Amino acid sequence: MTKKMAVEVAGVRFKNPLIAASGTFGYGREYEKFYSLSNLGGISVKGTTDTPRMGNLSPRIAETPMGMLNSVGLENPGIDHFIEHELPWLMQKNTTIIANIAAGTEDLYAKIAQKLDKTNIHMVELNISCPNVKQGGAAFGTSAKAAFDVVSKVRKKTKKPLMVKLSPNVASIAEIAKAVESAGADAVSLINTLLGMRIDIKTRRPILKNNVGGLSGPAIFPIAVRMVWQVRKAVKIPVVGGGGISSAKDAIEMMVAGACAFQIGTAIFTNPYSPLDVLLGIEEWMDDNNIQDINEIVGTVEDW
């Protein structure tokens, strides 16, 4: 019997719950050599800023046990290039396209969102884990007030469905989620990377030129599950889960915790076919457990 894999996030339809996470899939051009992008539920493209960015100096990637650190620094060609050259190509790929945007000030976030409002992009993902220039380098996503303020400003500039990507580097993820919900977010995605560091004991210098970077991969999965579970209880808007998913079992666990869809990222670096493997594994699990509709399992965890 055909299984129902389609999900809906803030009124946006995804043919299945798997979304390629921002920063790990580029614009999909390299991965299209392996399989059709139409297999994916959606693609959240690389973080896009107001103007082109070269990113941080190398080395900016470091391996860790069960994961990796990155300090790429949002290298991207800028919003105008994205709209003119990448978006038209992406919109032909028969999958849901999400624009992930980042900036250093509220005004720049709003400016980028306003430009996207005039396009046919399906959804905007607001990355609020970026440095807030006005607040001396603190991330928007680590303060409920700062998160509320930036989302409020962006909300006024776009009618596109707005998903806010939350930082795990906070005391209370639920507090931040409630703040962005009250500011007008249509959905939240979590988690972004955790702040980490590796040191070369020969040189006694950090491996990353930027000293610290974002930790991703299987090592952060239990933290992501916990935070998705907490946020699902705290807000009424949809929750998209991500962080360390590398198998169908992980994806199912994330959905049972409360995610209506999920993002997969670092796993793609070690196995470009991991999205297809995960989707196949989910369908097999549904067969084995007599699940007809993937939406049936969302948020079904039974707390002790």
C-alpha positions as CSV (number, residue, x, y, z in Angstrom):
1,M,0.0,0.0,0.0
2,T,1.3,3.5,-0.8
3,K,2.5,5.4,2.2
4,K,1.7,9.0,2.8
5,M,5.0,10.9,3.2
6,A,3.8,14.4,2.5
7,V,3.9,16.9,5.4
8,E,3.0,20.5,5.8
9,V,5.0,23.2,7.6
10,A,3.3,26.6,8.1
11,G,1.0,26.0,5.1
12,V,3.9,24.9,2.8
13,R,3.7,21.4,1.4
14,F,6.7,19.1,1.4
15,K,6.4,15.8,-0.6
16,N,8.3,14.1,2.3
17,P,9.6,15.4,5.6
18,L,13.3,15.4,4.6
19,I,14.9,18.8,4.1
20,A,18.6,19.2,3.1
21,A,20.0,21.6,5.8
22,S,21.4,25.0,5.0
23,G,25.2,25.1,4.7
24,T,25.6,21.4,3.9
25,F,23.9,21.2,0.5
26,G,24.9,24.4,-1.2
27,Y,22.4,25.1,-3.9
28,G,22.2,21.4,-4.8
29,R,24.2,21.6,-8.0
30,E,26.9,19.2,-6.9
31,Y,24.5,16.7,-5.4
32,E,22.3,16.6,-8.6
33,K,25.2,14.6,-10.1
34,F,24.2,11.8,-7.7
35,Y,20.4,11.9,-7.8
36,S,17.4,14.1,-8.8
37,L,16.8,16.8,-6.3
38,S,13.1,16.1,-6.7
39,N,13.6,13.1,-4.3
40,L,14.0,15.5,-1.4
41,G,11.1,17.1,0.5
42,G,12.9,20.4,0.4
43,I,16.3,22.2,0.3
44,S,17.3,25.0,2.7
45,V,20.0,26.7,0.6
46,K,23.3,28.0,2.0
47,G,23.0,31.0,4.3
48,T,22.6,34.2,2.2
49,T,23.7,37.7,3.2
50,D,23.0,41.2,1.9
51,T,26.4,41.3,0.0
52,P,28.9,38.7,-1.1
53,R,31.0,37.2,1.7
54,M,34.4,35.4,1.3
55,G,34.0,33.6,4.6
56,N,36.6,32.9,7.2
57,L,40.2,32.1,6.6
58,S,41.3,28.4,6.4
59,P,41.6,26.0,8.1
60,R,37.8,26.3,8.7
61,I,36.8,22.6,9.0
62,A,38.0,20.2,11.7
63,E,37.0,16.6,12.5
64,T,35.7,15.6,15.9
65,P,34.6,12.4,17.5
66,M,31.2,11.7,15.9
67,G,31.0,15.0,14.1
68,M,32.8,18.0,12.8
69,L,33.5,21.7,13.5
70,N,33.1,24.4,10.9
71,S,33.9,28.1,10.8
72,V,33.1,28.6,7.2
73,G,31.8,32.1,8.0
74,L,28.7,32.2,5.7
75,E,30.7,32.3,2.4
76,N,28.1,33.1,-0.3
77,P,27.6,35.3,-3.4
78,G,24.9,37.6,-1.8
79,I,21.2,37.9,-2.1
80,D,21.1,39.6,-5.5
81,H,23.2,36.9,-7.1
82,F,21.1,34.2,-5.4
83,I,17.8,35.7,-6.8
84,E,19.2,36.3,-10.3
85,H,21.2,33.1,-10.9
86,E,20.5,30.4,-8.3
87,L,16.8,30.7,-7.5
88,P,15.4,30.3,-11.1
89,W,17.4,27.1,-11.4
90,L,16.3,25.8,-8.0
91,M,12.6,26.5,-8.7
92,Q,12.7,24.1,-11.6
93,K,13.7,21.1,-9.4
94,N,10.3,20.0,-8.3
95,T,11.1,20.3,-4.6
96,T,10.3,22.9,-1.9
97,I,12.9,25.7,-1.7
98,I,13.8,27.5,1.5
99,A,16.0,30.6,1.5
100,N,18.2,30.7,4.6
101,I,19.2,34.3,5.4
102,A,21.7,35.8,7.8
103,A,22.8,39.3,8.7
104,G,24.5,41.4,11.4
105,T,21.7,43.9,12.0
106,E,18.0,43.9,12.1
107,D,17.8,46.3,9.2
108,L,19.9,44.0,7.0
109,Y,17.7,41.0,7.8
110,A,14.6,43.0,6.9
111,K,16.2,44.2,3.7
112,I,17.0,40.7,2.5
113,A,13.6,39.4,3.5
114,Q,11.9,42.2,1.5
115,K,13.9,41.3,-1.6
116,L,12.8,37.6,-1.2
117,D,9.2,38.7,-0.8
118,K,9.1,39.6,-4.4
119,T,10.3,36.2,-5.6
120,N,8.6,32.8,-5.9
121,I,10.6,31.2,-3.0
122,H,8.5,28.9,-1.0
123,M,9.7,29.8,2.5
124,V,12.3,32.0,4.4
125,E,14.4,30.5,7.2
126,L,15.8,33.2,9.5
127,N,19.2,32.2,10.9
128,I,19.4,34.2,14.2
129,S,22.7,32.6,15.3
130,C,24.7,35.3,13.6
131,P,26.7,38.1,15.3
132,N,24.6,41.1,16.2
133,V,26.9,44.0,15.4
134,K,25.0,46.5,17.6
135,Q,25.2,44.2,20.6
136,G,28.9,43.7,20.6
137,G,29.0,40.3,18.9
138,A,26.3,38.6,20.9
139,A,24.1,36.4,18.7
140,F,20.5,37.4,18.1
141,G,19.4,33.9,19.0
142,T,20.8,33.9,22.5
143,S,18.5,36.6,23.8
144,A,14.7,36.4,23.9
145,K,14.4,40.2,23.4
146,A,16.9,40.3,20.5
147,A,15.2,37.3,18.9
148,F,11.8,39.0,19.3
149,D,13.0,42.3,17.9
150,V,14.7,40.9,14.7
151,V,11.8,38.5,13.9
152,S,9.3,41.4,14.4
153,K,11.2,43.6,12.0
154,V,11.5,40.9,9.3
155,R,7.8,39.9,9.7
156,K,6.8,43.4,8.7
157,K,8.8,43.1,5.4
158,T,7.6,39.8,4.1
159,K,4.5,37.8,3.7
160,K,6.4,34.6,3.0
161,P,6.1,31.8,5.5
162,L,8.8,32.6,8.0
163,M,10.7,29.8,9.8
164,V,13.3,30.9,12.5
165,K,16.4,28.7,13.1
166,L,17.2,28.6,16.8
167,S,20.6,28.5,18.5
168,P,21.2,25.8,21.1
169,N,23.8,27.9,22.9
170,V,21.2,29.3,25.3
171,A,19.9,28.7,28.8
172,S,16.3,28.1,27.7
173,I,15.5,27.1,24.1
174,A,11.8,27.2,25.0
175,E,12.0,30.8,26.0
176,I,13.6,31.8,22.7
177,A,11.0,29.8,20.8
178,K,8.1,31.5,22.5
179,A,9.7,34.9,21.8
180,V,9.9,34.3,18.1
181,E,6.4,32.8,18.0
182,S,5.0,35.9,19.6
183,A,7.0,38.0,17.1
184,G,5.2,36.4,14.2
185,A,7.3,33.3,13.2
186,D,5.3,30.7,11.4
187,A,7.6,27.9,12.3
188,V,10.9,27.2,14.1
189,S,13.8,24.9,13.1
190,L,16.3,23.6,15.6
191,I,19.0,23.1,16.4
192,N,21.8,25.1,14.8
193,T,25.4,24.1,15.7
194,L,26.9,24.1,19.2
195,L,30.0,26.2,19.8
196,G,33.1,24.0,20.0
197,M,36.9,24.0,19.8
198,R,39.8,21.7,18.9
199,I,43.5,22.3,19.7
200,D,46.6,20.8,17.9
201,I,48.7,19.6,20.7
202,K,51.9,19.8,18.6
203,T,51.5,23.5,17.8
204,R,49.3,24.3,20.8
205,R,47.2,26.4,18.5
206,P,43.5,26.0,17.7
207,I,42.9,23.8,14.6
208,L,40.4,26.4,13.3
209,K,41.8,29.7,12.2
210,N,38.8,31.3,13.8
211,N,39.7,29.4,17.1
212,V,36.1,28.2,17.6
213,G,33.4,26.8,15.3
214,G,30.1,25.1,15.1
215,L,29.8,21.5,16.2
216,S,27.5,19.3,14.1
217,G,27.1,15.6,13.5
218,P,25.8,12.6,15.5
219,A,27.5,13.8,18.7
220,I,24.8,16.6,19.0
221,F,21.8,14.4,18.2
222,P,20.6,13.7,21.8
223,I,20.7,17.5,22.5
224,A,18.7,18.2,19.4
225,V,16.1,15.6,20.4
226,R,15.8,17.1,23.9
227,M,15.4,20.6,22.6
228,V,12.8,19.7,19.9
229,W,10.8,17.9,22.7
230,Q,11.0,21.0,24.9
231,V,10.0,23.4,22.1
232,R,7.1,21.3,20.9
233,K,5.6,21.6,24.4
234,A,6.2,25.4,24.5
235,V,4.8,26.6,21.2
236,K,1.9,26.1,18.9
237,I,3.7,26.7,15.6
238,P,5.3,23.8,13.7
239,V,8.8,22.5,14.7
240,V,11.3,21.3,12.2
241,G,14.0,19.2,13.9
242,G,17.7,18.8,13.0
243,G,21.1,18.2,14.4
244,G,23.0,14.9,14.0
245,I,20.4,12.9,12.1
246,S,22.2,10.2,10.1
247,S,19.7,7.4,9.8
248,A,16.1,6.6,9.4
249,K,15.9,5.7,13.1
250,D,17.2,9.1,14.0
251,A,14.7,10.9,11.8
252,I,11.8,8.9,13.2
253,E,13.0,9.6,16.7
254,M,13.1,13.3,16.0
255,M,9.6,13.2,14.6
256,V,8.3,11.3,17.6
257,A,9.9,13.9,19.8
258,G,7.7,16.5,18.1
259,A,9.2,17.5,14.7
260,C,6.8,17.6,11.8
261,A,9.8,17.6,9.4
262,F,13.5,17.2,9.8
263,Q,16.7,18.5,8.3
264,I,19.8,16.4,7.5
265,G,23.2,18.0,7.0
266,T,26.5,16.7,8.2
267,A,25.6,13.1,7.2
268,I,25.6,14.2,3.6
269,F,29.3,14.9,3.7
270,T,30.2,11.3,4.6
271,N,27.5,9.8,2.4
272,P,25.9,11.9,-0.4
273,Y,23.2,9.3,-0.7
274,S,22.2,9.5,3.0
275,P,19.0,11.5,2.2
276,L,17.8,8.7,-0.1
277,D,18.9,6.0,2.5
278,V,17.0,7.8,5.3
279,L,13.8,8.1,3.2
280,L,13.9,4.4,2.2
281,G,14.5,3.4,5.8
282,I,11.5,5.4,6.9
283,E,9.2,3.8,4.4
284,E,10.5,0.3,5.4
285,W,9.9,1.2,9.1
286,M,6.3,2.4,8.2
287,D,5.7,-0.9,6.5
288,D,7.0,-2.9,9.5
289,N,4.9,-0.9,11.9
290,N,1.7,-0.6,9.8
291,I,2.0,3.2,9.6
292,Q,0.1,4.6,6.7
293,D,0.8,8.4,7.2
294,I,4.1,9.7,8.5
295,N,2.2,12.5,10.2
296,E,0.7,9.9,12.6
297,I,4.0,9.7,14.6
298,V,4.6,13.4,15.2
299,G,4.9,14.3,18.8
300,T,3.8,10.8,20.0
301,V,6.5,10.4,22.7
302,E,5.0,9.3,26.0
303,D,6.7,11.0,28.9
304,W,7.4,9.1,32.1
